[in-house]
Amino acid sequence: MRHRDTRTRPSTVLSAVPAVAVALAAALALAGCSGPASGGRHAAATYTIPAEKAREGEAVLHGKTGQSADMRFTVIGFSDAMTDVMGTHAAMDAKGAFTRVRILAVNTGRDIQVFDTWKQRLVTADGRTHSPDVNATMIKRQPERLSVGSFMRVEFDLWFDIPRGAKTKAIRLYGSPPVGSTGDPAPAEIALP
């Protein structure tokens, strides 16, 4: 059984509207699509990331960013002159003094990047470079190697045991080589306080 079509039929009223009014309506609709002085582009939306409280004795750093291959690094926290480290399963005194650098790493590429803790270096004012400390890294349960997916961000600490009294100058952070590369990328060298 077929039902009668009860939908409203199009009216012929629109055909009576002057062409100028239709053109004006179309122009207004299109004007609403373009942004101010941006050539029609809207500003990109940004994520709101919950704030994290700095740890005791940690300096919060701003504007400390660098890039190595497809990895963008931002140093967000810094602690130095720590005499010991304590974790859930062990504690240890520093041979010199521990320096902790809080890193935010973002993979800006389309392939997975591998962050290798052991390639990173802390530079002191005397020009010497220092490798991350194995024991502090393990005690604080920080990553040794970390796969960072495309457009993924991660936050973690790098721990160094440097001579007591040494002044920190910078940190050299290395991303992984891009696909097809035959060598390691140039590091991001970020000045530290």
C-alpha positions as CSV (number, residue, x, y, z in Angstrom):
1,M,0.0,0.0,0.0
2,R,1.4,3.4,-1.0
3,H,1.0,6.4,1.2
4,R,0.3,9.8,-0.2
5,D,3.4,12.1,-0.3
6,T,2.7,14.7,2.4
7,R,6.0,16.5,2.1
8,T,5.8,20.3,1.4
9,R,6.3,21.1,-2.2
10,P,8.9,23.7,-3.1
11,S,7.3,27.1,-3.3
12,T,7.6,29.4,-6.3
13,V,8.1,32.3,-3.8
14,L,11.9,32.1,-4.2
15,S,11.7,32.7,-7.9
16,A,10.1,36.0,-7.1
17,V,13.0,37.2,-4.9
18,P,15.2,39.6,-6.8
19,A,18.5,38.4,-8.1
20,V,20.3,41.1,-6.1
21,A,19.0,39.7,-2.8
22,V,20.2,36.2,-3.7
23,A,23.6,37.5,-4.6
24,L,23.8,39.5,-1.4
25,A,22.9,36.4,0.7
26,A,25.6,34.4,-1.1
27,A,28.2,37.1,-0.6
28,L,27.4,37.3,3.1
29,A,27.6,33.5,3.5
30,L,31.0,33.4,1.8
31,A,32.3,36.3,3.8
32,G,31.6,34.3,7.0
33,C,33.9,31.5,5.8
34,S,37.0,33.7,5.6
35,G,39.0,34.7,8.6
36,P,40.3,38.2,9.4
37,A,43.4,39.0,7.4
38,S,44.3,35.4,7.1
39,G,43.3,34.9,3.4
40,G,40.4,32.7,4.5
41,R,42.5,30.5,6.8
42,H,41.5,29.9,10.4
43,A,44.1,29.8,13.2
44,A,45.0,26.2,14.0
45,A,43.4,24.9,17.2
46,T,45.7,24.0,20.1
47,Y,45.4,21.3,22.7
48,T,45.1,22.3,26.4
49,I,47.5,20.1,28.3
50,P,47.0,19.8,32.1
51,A,49.7,21.6,34.0
52,E,52.1,19.4,36.1
53,K,53.5,20.6,39.3
54,A,57.3,20.9,39.3
55,R,59.2,18.7,41.7
56,E,61.0,20.0,44.7
57,G,64.1,21.8,43.8
58,E,63.3,21.7,40.0
59,A,63.7,24.8,37.9
60,V,60.9,25.2,35.3
61,L,62.4,26.3,32.0
62,H,60.7,28.0,29.1
63,G,61.7,28.5,25.4
64,K,64.4,25.8,25.5
65,T,63.6,23.9,22.3
66,G,65.6,22.3,19.5
67,Q,65.2,19.8,16.7
68,S,67.2,16.8,15.6
69,A,65.9,15.0,12.5
70,D,62.2,14.5,13.1
71,M,62.4,14.9,16.9
72,R,61.6,18.2,18.5
73,F,62.9,18.5,22.0
74,T,61.9,20.9,24.7
75,V,63.7,21.1,28.1
76,I,60.9,21.8,30.6
77,G,62.7,21.1,33.9
78,F,66.2,21.1,35.4
79,S,67.7,20.0,38.7
80,D,71.3,19.9,39.6
81,A,73.8,19.4,42.5
82,M,71.8,16.4,43.9
83,T,73.9,14.2,46.1
84,D,71.8,11.0,45.9
85,V,69.0,9.3,44.1
86,M,66.2,7.2,45.6
87,G,63.8,4.9,43.9
88,T,61.2,2.2,44.8
89,H,63.8,-0.5,45.0
90,A,67.2,1.1,45.5
91,A,69.1,4.3,46.6
92,M,72.5,5.5,45.5
93,D,74.9,8.3,46.3
94,A,76.4,10.3,43.4
95,K,80.1,10.0,42.6
96,G,80.0,13.7,41.9
97,A,76.5,15.3,41.7
98,F,73.4,14.2,39.9
99,T,71.8,16.5,37.2
100,R,68.2,15.7,36.1
101,V,66.9,17.2,32.8
102,R,63.1,16.9,32.1
103,I,62.5,16.5,28.4
104,L,59.4,16.7,26.3
105,A,60.0,15.0,22.9
106,V,57.7,15.2,20.0
107,N,58.0,13.1,16.8
108,T,57.1,15.6,14.0
109,G,57.6,13.0,11.2
110,R,55.5,10.2,9.7
111,D,57.7,7.3,10.8
112,I,58.5,6.0,14.2
113,Q,61.6,7.6,15.9
114,V,63.6,5.7,18.4
115,F,64.9,7.8,21.3
116,D,68.1,6.2,22.7
117,T,68.9,7.5,26.2
118,W,72.6,6.4,25.9
119,K,73.3,8.7,22.9
120,Q,72.4,11.9,24.7
121,R,75.1,14.1,26.2
122,L,75.3,16.8,28.9
123,V,77.9,19.5,28.2
124,T,79.7,21.2,31.1
125,A,81.3,24.7,31.0
126,D,84.7,23.1,30.6
127,G,83.6,21.6,27.2
128,R,83.5,18.0,28.4
129,T,80.5,15.8,27.5
130,H,78.9,13.4,29.9
131,S,76.8,10.3,29.2
132,P,73.6,9.5,31.1
133,D,74.1,7.7,34.3
134,V,73.0,4.0,34.0
135,N,72.3,3.5,37.7
136,A,70.3,6.7,38.3
137,T,68.3,5.9,35.1
138,M,67.5,2.4,36.3
139,I,66.7,3.5,39.9
140,K,64.3,6.2,38.7
141,R,62.9,3.7,36.1
142,Q,63.4,6.0,33.1
143,P,63.5,4.6,29.5
144,E,66.6,3.3,27.9
145,R,65.1,3.2,24.4
146,L,61.7,4.5,23.5
147,S,59.7,4.2,20.3
148,V,58.0,7.5,19.6
149,G,55.2,7.1,17.1
150,S,54.3,9.6,14.4
151,F,53.1,12.9,15.9
152,M,53.4,11.4,19.4
153,R,54.8,13.3,22.4
154,V,56.5,11.8,25.5
155,E,57.9,13.3,28.6
156,F,60.7,11.8,30.8
157,D,63.9,12.5,32.7
158,L,67.6,12.2,31.7
159,W,69.9,11.6,34.6
160,F,73.6,12.5,34.6
161,D,76.3,12.1,37.3
162,I,78.9,14.9,36.7
163,P,81.9,16.0,38.8
164,R,80.9,18.0,41.9
165,G,81.1,21.7,41.2
166,A,81.0,21.3,37.4
167,K,78.7,23.9,35.8
168,T,76.2,22.7,33.2
169,K,76.3,24.5,29.9
170,A,74.0,22.6,27.5
171,I,72.4,19.3,26.6
172,R,72.9,17.6,23.2
173,L,69.8,15.6,22.2
174,Y,69.8,13.2,19.2
175,G,66.8,12.0,17.3
176,S,67.1,8.8,15.2
177,P,68.2,8.9,11.6
178,P,65.4,9.6,9.1
179,V,64.4,6.7,6.7
180,G,67.1,6.3,4.0
181,S,69.8,8.2,6.0
182,T,73.2,6.7,6.2
183,G,74.4,8.5,9.4
184,D,73.2,10.0,12.6
185,P,71.4,13.4,12.4
186,A,73.0,16.6,13.9
187,P,72.0,17.0,17.5
188,A,69.8,19.7,19.0
189,E,72.0,21.6,21.4
190,I,70.0,23.4,24.0
191,A,71.6,25.8,26.5
192,L,70.9,25.1,30.2
193,P,70.9,27.6,33.1
